[in-house]
Amino acid sequence: MPDTAESEKRALRAQIRERRRIRTSTERAAAASAITQHLVDLASDLGVRSISAYLSLPDEPGTRDFLDWACENDIRVLLPVSREDGLLDWAPYDGGSEEVDLLGMPTPTSELLGPIAINDVDLIVVPAAAVDRTGMRLGWGRGYFDKTLGSMEGCPPVYAVIFDDELVDAVPREVHDQPVNGVVTPSGIVPLR
């Protein structure tokens, strides 16, 4: 019999992927603009000098304008690069050229740093399919960010970027899942823990 939590996660991810797929370009652009402003506010309020984040895909809530802002404001940006062993390497981002990693995720073409490079950032911005009101994050099923966050001592604040309807009452949870401190949505910044 399949694991109930994993089956529930798969079903919820499929629903969210479909909702994201059918959003209009106008909805996406408005969401990206609002999310950018909220991420700028969060980074400014925290006084960050370095962040880890990710390059959003077309159906995801947009992070690219925020990353450009961070680079323009001399904030060091590290982006994840997937490894075959399930860990993440990190690469500095300057708004320059991109390639894709082994999972097809966009990554910078800069120097590759090891997994511990993230230990020096002031804020971690992660992707998510959904987040519940206790801060539990539903990722996309590969466990890269859960492994990273679970291995960090003295982890800085972690915020997931999602659409408003992806902040839900509860998400299925497994023992390895790692919570976030809050979410950034088109409507604002929501601290959760």
NUVO-189913 format. One record per residue: residue in three letters; x negated, y negated, z negated of N, C-alpha, C in turn. Coordinates in steps of 0.1 Angstrom, whole numbers, plus 5000, padded with zeros to 4 digits. Each point is the difference from the previous one (the first is absolute). Layout:
   type   n_px   n_py   n_pz   ca_px   ca_py   ca_pz   c_px   c_py   c_pz
    ala      X      Y      Z       X       Y       Z      X      Y      Z
...
This chain:
   type   n_px   n_py   n_pz   ca_px   ca_py   ca_pz   c_px   c_py   c_pz
    met   4992   5012   5000    5008    4988    5000   4991   4988   5000
    pro   5003   4990   5009    4991    4988    5001   5001   4991   4987
    asp   4990   4993   4997    5000    4991    4989   5011   4989   5002
    thr   5008   4998   4990    5012    4991    5002   4995   4986   5001
    ala   4990   4995   4992    4996    4987    5002   4994   4997   5013
    glu   4992   5009   5006    4994    4999    5013   5011   4999   5011
    ser   5010   5009   4999    5011    4999    5009   5007   4987   5000
    glu   5003   4995   4988    5007    4987    4998   4991   4989   5006
    lys   4987   5001   4998    4991    4990    5005   5001   5000   5015
    arg   4999   5011   5006    5000    5001    5015   5013   4994   5006
    ala   5011   5003   4993    5013    4995    5005   5001   4985   4999
    leu   4995   4994   4988    5000    4986    4998   4991   4993   5010
    arg   4988   5006   5002    4991    4994    5010   5006   4999   5014
    ala   5007   5011   5004    5006    5000    5013   5011   4989   5001
    gln   5008   4998   4990    5010    4989    5000   4993   4987   5001
    ile   4989   4998   4992    4993    4987    5000   4994   4997   5014
    arg   4993   5010   5005    4994    4999    5014   5011   4995   5010
    glu   5011   5007   4999    5011    4996    5010   5005   4986   4998
    arg   5002   4996   4987    5004    4986    4997   4990   4990   5005
    arg   4987   5003   4998    4990    4991    5005   4999   5000   5015
    arg   5002   5011   5007    5000    5001    5014   5010   4991   5007
    ile   5012   4999   4994    5011    4993    5006   5001   4985   4996
    arg   4991   4996   4992    5000    4985    4996   4997   4992   5013
    thr   5006   4989   5001    4998    4992    5012   4986   4992   4999
    ser   4995   4996   5011    4988    4992    4999   5001   4987   4993
    thr   5012   4994   5000    5003    4988    4993   5000   5003   4985
    glu   5006   5011   4996    5000    5004    4985   4985   5002   4996
    arg   4993   5007   5008    4986    5003    4996   4991   4987   4999
    ala   5002   4991   5010    4993    4988    4999   5003   4991   4988
    ala   5013   4999   4997    5004    4993    4988   4995   5006   4987
    ala   5000   5014   5000    4995    5007    4988   4985   4998   4999
    ala   4993   5001   5011    4985    4998    4999   4997   4986   4996
    ser   5007   4990   5004    4997    4986    4996   5002   4998   4985
    ala   5011   5006   4995    5003    4998    4985   4990   5008   4992
    ile   4997   5013   5005    4990    5008    4992   4987   4993   5000
    thr   4996   4994   5011    4987    4993    5000   4999   4990   4989
    gln   5011   4992   5000    5000    4989    4990   5000   5006   4986
    his   5007   5010   4997    5000    5006    4987   4987   5006   4996
    leu   4993   5007   5010    4987    5005    4997   4989   4989   4998
    val   5002   4989   5007    4991    4989    4998   5002   4994   4986
    asp   5013   4999   4996    5003    4996    4986   4994   5009   4990
    leu   5002   5013   5002    4995    5010    4990   4985   4999   4999
    ala   4993   5000   5011    4985    4999    5000   4995   4987   4994
    ser   5007   4989   5003    4997    4987    4994   5002   5000   4985
    asp   5012   5005   4995    5003    5000    4986   4990   5009   4992
    leu   4995   5010   5006    4990    5009    4994   4986   4995   5001
    gly   4998   4990   5009    4987    4995    5002   4990   5010   5006
    val   5005   5009   5009    4991    5010    5005   4989   4995   5009
    arg   4989   5007   4999    4988    4998    5009   4998   5011   5009
    ser   5006   5012   4997    4999    5012    5009   5013   5008   4998
    ile   5004   5006   5011    5012    5008    5001   4997   5013   5008
    ser   5008   5010   4997    5001    5011    5010   5014   5000   5005
    ala   5002   5002   5013    5013    5000    5006   5000   5009   5012
    tyr   5009   4998   5009    5001    5009    5012   5005   4992   5011
    leu   4997   5004   5012    5005    4994    5012   5014   5006   5003
    ser   5010   4993   5000    5014    5005    5002   5002   5005   5015
    leu   5008   5010   5001    5004    5006    5013   5012   4992   5004
    pro   5004   5001   5013    5012    4991    5005   5013   5002   4992
    asp   5003   5012   4995    5013    5002    4993   4999   4996   4985
    glu   4988   4998   4995    4998    4997    4986   5002   4985   4997
    pro   5003   4997   4987    5000    4986    4996   4986   4994   5003
    gly   4999   4989   5006    4987    4994    5005   4991   4996   4990
    thr   4987   5004   5001    4989    4995    4991   4990   4992   5008
    arg   5000   5000   5013    4989    4995    5008   4998   4985   4998
    asp   5011   4992   4999    4998    4986    4998   4994   4997   4987
    phe   5004   5007   4990    4994    4999    4986   4985   5003   5001
    leu   4996   5011   5006    4986    5003    5001   4992   4989   5007
    asp   5006   4995   5011    4993    4988    5007   4999   4989   4990
    trp   5010   4996   4992    4999    4990    4990   4989   5003   4990
    ala   4999   5012   4995    4990    5003    4991   4986   4998   5006
    cys   4998   5005   5012    4987    4998    5006   4997   4985   5002
    glu   5009   4992   5004    4998    4986    5002   4997   4993   4987
    asn   5005   5006   4988    4998    4994    4987   4988   5006   4992
    asp   4991   5007   5007    4988    5006    4995   5004   5011   4989
    ile   5011   5007   5001    5003    5011    4992   4995   5012   5007
    arg   4992   5008   4993    4995    5012    5006   5011   5011   5001
    val   5002   5005   5012    5010    5010    5003   4994   5013   5003
    leu   5004   5011   4993    4996    5013    5003   5012   5008   5005
    leu   4999   5007   5011    5010    5008    5006   4997   5015   5000
    pro   5010   5009   4998    4997    5014    4999   4997   5007   5013
    val   4992   5010   4999    4996    5008    5011   5002   5015   4995
    ser   5009   5007   5006    5003    5014    4996   4989   5009   5003
    arg   4997   5009   4990    4990    5010    5002   5007   5014   5001
    glu   4993   5010   5005    5006    5013    5001   5002   5007   4987
    asp   4992   4996   4990    5001    5006    4986   5011   4994   4992
    gly   5008   4991   5006    5012    4994    4992   4996   4988   4992
    leu   4988   4995   5001    4996    4988    4993   5000   4989   5010
    leu   4998   4988   4995    5000    4988    5008   4986   4993   4999
    asp   4994   4997   5012    4989    4991    5000   5006   4986   5002
    trp   4991   4990   4999    5005    4987    5001   4991   4992   5010
    ala   5005   4991   5007    4993    4992    5010   5004   4985   4998
    pro   4990   4991   5000    5003    4986    4999   5007   4995   5013
    tyr   5010   4991   4998    5008    4995    5011   4997   4985   5001
    asp   4998   4996   5013    4998    4985    5002   5010   4995   5011
    gly   5010   5008   5003    5010    4996    5010   4995   5004   5014
    gly   4989   5007   5001    4994    5004    5013   5006   5012   5006
    ser   4992   5007   5008    5005    5012    5007   5004   5011   4991
    glu   5009   5008   5006    5005    5012    4993   4999   5013   5008
    glu   5000   5011   4993    5001    5013    5006   5010   5008   4992
    val   5001   5013   5003    5009    5008    4991   4992   5011   4994
    asp   5005   5004   4988    4993    5010    4992   5006   5014   5004
    leu   4996   5010   4993    5004    5014    5004   5015   5002   4999
    leu   5007   4992   4993    5015    5001    4999   5007   4990   5009
    gly   4992   4993   5008    5006    4990    5009   5003   4987   4994
    met   4995   4997   4988    5002    4988    4993   4990   4989   5005
    pro   5004   4988   5001    4991    4989    5004   4990   4997   4990
    thr   4987   4999   5004    4989    4997    4990   4991   4991   5007
    pro   4992   4992   4992    4990    4991    5006   4988   5008   5005
    thr   4992   4994   5009    4989    5007    5006   4987   4996   4992
    ser   5001   4994   4989    4989    4996    4992   4993   5012   4992
    glu   4990   4996   4992    4993    5010    4993   5009   5008   4991
    leu   4998   5013   5000    5008    5009    4991   4994   5001   4987
    leu   5008   4998   4989    4996    5001    4986   5007   5012   4994
    gly   4994   5005   4990    5005    5012    4994   5013   4998   4991
    pro   5005   5011   4994    5013    4999    4992   4999   4990   4988
    ile   4988   4998   4995    5000    4992    4987   4999   4985   5003
    ala   4999   4996   5013    5000    4986    5003   5013   4993   4995
    ile   5011   5007   4999    5012    4994    4995   5000   4996   4986
    asn   4990   5005   4992    4999    4997    4986   4998   4986   4997
    asp   4995   4992   5010    4997    4986    4997   5010   4990   5005
    val   5012   5004   5004    5010    4991    5005   5009   4995   4988
    asp   5006   4989   5002    5009    4993    4990   5015   5004   5002
    leu   5003   5005   5012    5014    5003    5003   5000   5011   5010
    ile   5010   5009   4999    5001    5011    5010   5014   4999   5005
    val   5001   4999   5014    5013    4999    5007   5001   5013   5008
    val   5011   5008   4997    5001    5013    5006   5013   5001   5008
    pro   5000   5009   5010    5013    5002    5007   5009   5010   4991
    ala   5012   5000   5004    5010    5009    4993   5012   5002   5009
    ala   5006   5011   4998    5013    5003    5006   5011   4993   4991
    ala   4999   5002   4987    5009    4994    4990   4993   5000   4987
    val   5006   4992   4991    4995    4999    4986   5012   4999   4992
    asp   5000   5007   4988    5011    4998    4991   4998   4990   4989
    arg   5010   4997   4993    5000    4989    4990   4990   5003   4988
    thr   4995   5012   4999    4990    5003    4990   4986   4998   5005
    gly   4999   4997   5013    4987    4998    5007   4995   5013   5007
    met   5008   5011   5000    4995    5012    5006   5001   4997   5015
    arg   4989   5003   5007    4998    4998    5015   5002   5013   5007
    leu   5008   5000   5011    5001    5011    5009   4992   4996   5012
    gly   4989   5007   5002    4991    4997    5012   5005   5008   5012
    trp   4991   5002   5009    5004    5007    5013   4995   5014   5000
    gly   4996   5006   4989    4998    5014    4999   4987   5006   5001
    arg   4990   4991   5001    4986    5006    5002   4992   4999   4987
    gly   5004   4992   4991    4994    4999    4986   4987   4992   4999
    tyr   4996   4993   5011    4988    4993    5000   5000   4989   4989
    phe   5010   4992   4999    5000    4989    4990   5002   5006   4986
    asp   5008   5010   4999    5002    5006    4986   4986   5005   4995
    lys   4993   5007   5009    4986    5004    4995   4991   4989   4997
    thr   5001   4989   5008    4991    4989    4997   5004   4993   4987
    leu   5013   4997   4998    5004    4993    4988   4999   5009   4988
    gly   5002   5013   5001    4999    5009    4989   4985   5002   4995
    ser   4991   4996   5009    4986    5002    4996   4993   4988   4995
    met   5007   4988   5000    4994    4988    4996   5001   4997   4985
    glu   4989   4996   4994    5000    4995    4987   5002   4985   5000
    gly   5008   4994   4992    5001    4985    5000   5006   4995   5013
    cys   5010   5007   5005    5007    4997    5013   5006   4985   4999
    pro   4997   4992   5010    5006    4987    5001   5015   5001   5003
    pro   5007   4989   5000    5015    5001    5004   5001   5006   5014
    val   5011   5009   5001    5003    5006    5012   5014   4997   5004
    tyr   5002   4994   5012    5013    4996    5006   5002   5007   5013
    ala   5012   5005   5001    5004    5007    5013   5008   4989   5008
    val   4999   5001   5013    5007    4991    5009   5011   5008   5007
    ile   5013   4996   4997    5011    5007    5006   5011   4991   5004
    phe   5010   5005   5007    5012    4992    5003   5009   5000   4988
    asp   5009   4990   4999    5008    4998    4988   5008   5013   4997
    asp   5006   5007   5010    5008    5011    4998   4992   5013   4996
    glu   4987   4998   4999    4991    5012    4996   4996   4999   4985
    leu   5005   4990   4993    4999    5000    4986   5013   5007   4995
    val   4998   5012   4994    5012    5008    4997   5000   5004   4985
    asp   5011   5006   4996    5001    5004    4986   4990   5011   4996
    ala   4998   5010   5009    4992    5011    4996   4994   5006   5013
    val   4988   5005   4999    4994    5008    5011   4996   5013   4994
    pro   5000   5011   5008    4995    5013    4996   4985   4998   4995
    arg   4997   5007   4989    4986    4999    4995   4994   5013   4997
    glu   4987   5001   5003    4992    5011    4997   4988   4996   4991
    val   4994   5010   4994    4990    4997    4990   4988   4991   5005
    his   4996   5001   5012    4989    4992    5006   5004   4986   5004
    asp   5012   4997   5001    5005    4987    5004   4995   4989   4991
    gln   4996   4989   5005    4995    4988    4993   5009   4988   5001
    pro   5004   4994   4989    5008    4988    5001   4993   4987   5004
    val   5008   4990   5004    4994    4987    5003   5005   4990   4989
    asn   4993   4989   5000    5004    4989    4990   5012   4992   5005
    gly   5002   5000   5013    5011    4992    5006   5001   5002   5015
    val   5010   4992   5005    5001    5001    5015   5001   4985   5005
    val   4997   4999   5013    5002    4988    5007   5009   5003   5011
    thr   5012   4993   5001    5010    5002    5010   5003   4987   5007
    pro   5008   4999   5010    5003    4988    5006   5007   4990   4990
    ser   5007   5006   4990    5007    4991    4990   4991   4995   4989
    gly   4988   5006   4998    4991    4995    4990   4991   5011   4994
    ile   4994   4996   4989    4990    5008    4992   5008   5006   4989
    val   5000   5013   4998    5007    5006    4989   4991   5008   4991
    pro   4996   4995   4989    4992    5008    4990   5008   5011   4995
    leu   4994   5012   4998    5007    5012    4996   4995   5006   4987
    arg   4987   4998   4997    4994    5006    4989   4992   4990   4992
